[in-house]
Amino acid sequence: MKTVLDRHGSTPQYFLQLRRFAMPIVQISLVSGRDEAVVKRCLKAVAQTVHETLGAPLESIRVFATPVEPAHWVVGDRAKDEPAPTSKVSQ
């Protein structure tokens, strides 16, 4: 079986062309319940930032948000749908 290098040689130009077509994919997980317009604005801003920092063509960038129910998101030992513990102040 021929490898990519066997077919195209080890020329840097070939790999530069591949990089140009690389498709950055950004996944953002967040607790559900945010305003759709705010999430859309965030996704577009992330795509623009990836374009500016990596130089990837904007049309090749994929950004998506995965909403997670608060009961399914745990920080430490507390789910996001549970009330925060009250701190006891010793006197």
N, C-alpha and C positions, 0 to 999 in steps of 0.2 A: 504494500500500500504506500502510495506516495504521500509525503507530508507537504504542507504549505511551502516549506523551504525548498523541497525538491521541485515543485512546480514553478515557483517564482524566484528562486534564488534568495540570497540573504540581503538583497538590496534594501537599504533604509527607505528608499522611495516607496516601495510596496507597503511597508508598515506605516509610513506616514499617511498614505491613502486610506488604509484601514482605520487609523485613528480618526480621520476626518469624518468617517461614517459611523463612528461609535455612538451609541444611543444611551446617554445617561438616564438612569431611572432613579427617581427619588420617591421614597414612600414615607409618608408622615402618618403616624398613628396618634389619634387624639380622642379624648373623651367626647362622646356624642352630646349634642345639645347646643353647639355653637351655631350662630347665624350663618346660613348658606352663603350669603354675599361676602361675609368676612373670610370664610374658608376659601372661597374662590379667589379673593384678592390675595390671600396668603400663597396659594398655589401658583398664581401667576407671578408673584414677586420672587418666589423660589426659582421658578423656571428662568426668569430674567437674570437672577444672580448667578445661576449655574452657567448661563450663556456668557455673562461678562467675565466670570472667573476662570472657566475652563476653555472658553472659546468655542464651545460646541454650537453648531447651528441651532437656533431657537426651535426650528421645526423638528429637530431630532430629539428634543428633550421631553421626557415623560415625567410628570409629577402627579401623584395621586394621594388622596387622604383616605385613611381607613378609620371610620368612626367606631369606637368601642363603647359598649354600654358601661355606665359607671360601676355596675355590680361586677363587671368582668375585668376591672382595672384595679389592681391592688398595689398600694405603696406601703412597704413594710408589712404590717399585719392588719391594715385597714383598707377596705374597699372604698372607692371614691363615692359610693352612695351611702356610706356610713358617716355619722357625724364625727367631727374632729373631737378628740378627747379634751376635756377641760383640764386646764393646769391647776393644780392645787398649790396655793401659796401658803407656806408655813409661817405662822406668826410667833 
